[in-house]
C-alpha cells in the first residue's frame, strides 16, 4: 500500500545530507584522474587544492565553483564542455584567490606567454620551492594541449601529476618519463630543457609563446 503522507510532512532533518561523511583524521588525499577526454583543467585545479589543503579544510563551494567556471570550451560542432578556454582558467584562478572560508585561503597567479619558462629566475620553480604548486599547459602532440600539476623541481627536471591515465611515455628518449611509487604522488617527470621547448612539434613541452599558460597556487595563512 502506498504511503499516504505527503512530501510536505518531511523535513530536511529526517535525512542526512548526501556525501557528508563522518569526520576522519586529516590524511593526504590521493590525486585523481580525469573522467573524460575534456576535464583535465578542473581535475588539475582540484588536485592542486588537495595538495595544499586537508580534506576537512576544503569548502564544498570551492569544488562547485571550479566546475562552474571550467569546461566552458566549445567544439567545432558547437558542443559545450569541450575543454576549458583561457577565460575559464582566468576566472577560476581569480575566484579562488579571492574566496576565503575557515582555513581555506589561496594565493593565485596567472602566467601567460613569456612568463612561462624554467630558465633562471622563473616563477614556476620559485613557486614549487616555496610550498606551492603549478598548473601547467603542455603540448602533448597533434596540436593537443593538456593541463598537468607541477609538484616539485630538481636540478634536471620537474615532477608532475598528469591526470590523464597512461602507463608509459614512449619515444622521448628519457626526456619525459612516467614515474611509479613517487612519495609525493608524481607520475610524470620532464627534463627542463625539453619542457622549455618553443616548438609545437614536441610532446610534453610548453611549446610556442602564444600557447604558454600556467596558474600558480600557494596556501595563504589566514590571520586569526
N, C-alpha and C positions, 0 to 999 in steps of 0.2 A: 504494500500500500504506500502511495506517495506521501511524503511529509507535508502536512497541511500548513506548516509555518512558512511565513514569507521571508524574503531576504531582509526586510526591514527589521526583523526580530533579532538579527545577528549584529554583533558589534565587533570592531577590529580586535578587541581583547580576547575574543574566543579563538583566534587563530594567530600563531606566531608568524612573523614576517619571513617570507621566503628568502633563503640564502643567508640568514643570520645564524652563524654557527656559534657554538659556545666558545668563550674566550680561552685561548691556549697561550702558554708562554711564547714570547716572541722568538721565532726561529726564521732563518733566511728562507725566503720563498723562491723555489727554482724558477729560472727563466722559462717562458712559454714560447711555443712555436705558433706561427700564424696558421689560421684555419683555412685560408683560401689563397689564391694567387694574388690578391689585391691588398691584403691588410697588414703589410709589413710596417707601415708608419704607426698606426695605433698600437700594434703589438710592441714595437720598439719603444714608444713613449712609455707604455706601461711597464716594460722590463726595466727601463731606466729609473722609473719611480720606485719599483720594487727593490732595485739595487740600493737606493738611498734611504728608504723608509721601511720600517717593520709593518707587517700586515695590519696591526691594530692602529697604526698611525695614519693610514691612508683613508681619507673620507670617501664614501661611495660616490659623492658628487664629482670627484676628480675622474673616476672611471667613466661616469656618464658623459662628462664634457669632452673627454678625449674622443669618444666615439661620435659625439655630436658634431664636432668640428672637422674630423677626418673622414676619409672615404667619400670625398666630395668630387672626385675626378669623374670626367665624362668620357666614355669611349667613343671611337669613331662612329659607332652605331647609335650614339646618343643614349647610352645606358649609364645611369648614375651609379656611383660606387666603384668605378674603375680606378682604384688607387686614390692618392691624395695629392692635390696640387699645392703650389707654393703658398697660396692664401691659407689653406687649411693648416699647413705646418706652422706658418707665422702666427696665426690666431691661437692655435693650441698652445704654442710656447708662451705667447703673451698672457693668455688667461692663466696658465699655470704660475707664471711669475707674479701675478697679482692676487692670487687666491691664497688665503691663509685660514686654517682651522685647526685648533688643538696644537699638536706638534708639527703639523704639515705646513711647511713654507719652503718654497723653491726659488732659487735664483736662476734665471734663464738668459741665454744669449744666442741670438740667431746670427749665423755666419753665412756669407754668400761670396761666390767668385774668388777673388784673390785672397780673401781672408781664410780660405780653407786650404791648408797645406801642413806638412810636418817638417818643414825646414827649421832652422834655428829661430828661436823666439816665437814659435807658433802657439796659438791659443788653445788648440785641441790637447796637446800633450800637457800644457800647463794646467788645464782643467783636470785631466786624469791624475796628475801628480798632486793635486790639492783636494782629492777626495770626490771629484765629480765624475760624470760620465758624458760621453758624446754620441749623439745620434748622427750617423754619417750616411750620406747618399753615395753609393758606389755604382759604377758601371759594371754589370755582370755579364755583358755580352749581348750582341744582337740589338744594340740600341735600347736595352732594358736597364732601368735604374732601380735601385733597391736599397732600402734603409736597414742598417745594422747598428748594433750598440757597441761603441768603443769602451772597454773596461779598464785597460791598463796598457802601459807602454814600456818597452825595454830599449836598449841602445840600437837594436837591429830592426825592430818592428813593433806593430800594435796588435793587441789581442782583442777580439770582438766576440759578441754573441750574435750569430746570424739566425734570424727567426725562420728562415726557410730550411726545412729539414732536408739534409743532404749528407750522406756519409763521407764522401770523398770530394776532393777538388783535383781534377785531372789536367795534365798538360801544361802546368805552370812552372815546372822545374823547381819546386820548393819555395817559390816566391810567395805563394799563398798556400796554406796548409790547413787541413782540418785538425782540430785538437780534440783529444779524448781525456776525460778524467781530470780536467784542469780544476784546481782547487777553488778558483773564482768563478767557475761556470762558463768560461770562454770556450767556444767551439771552432774559432777561426783565427789564424794568425797570418798577417800580411807584412811583408818586408817594406820598410819605409820608402825606399827608392821606387819600388813597384807601385805602392799605394799612391805616390805623388805624381804618377804619370799624367801628362797633359794631353793624352790621346784617348779617343773613344774606341780604339781598336783592341784594347786590352781588357781583360776581365779583372774584377776586384781592385779597381783603382778609382781615384777621384775624377779622372777624365778632364775634359776641357773646362776652361774658366767659366763659361756660361752655365755649365751644369753642376758646378761645385756648390754644395749646400750642406750645412750641419747645424745642429742645435746642441748647445752645451747646457747641462743641468748640474747644479750643486744643491746640496741640502743647506738651507739657511737656518741659523739658530734664532729661535723666537725669543724676544725679551719677555720676561715674566713681570 
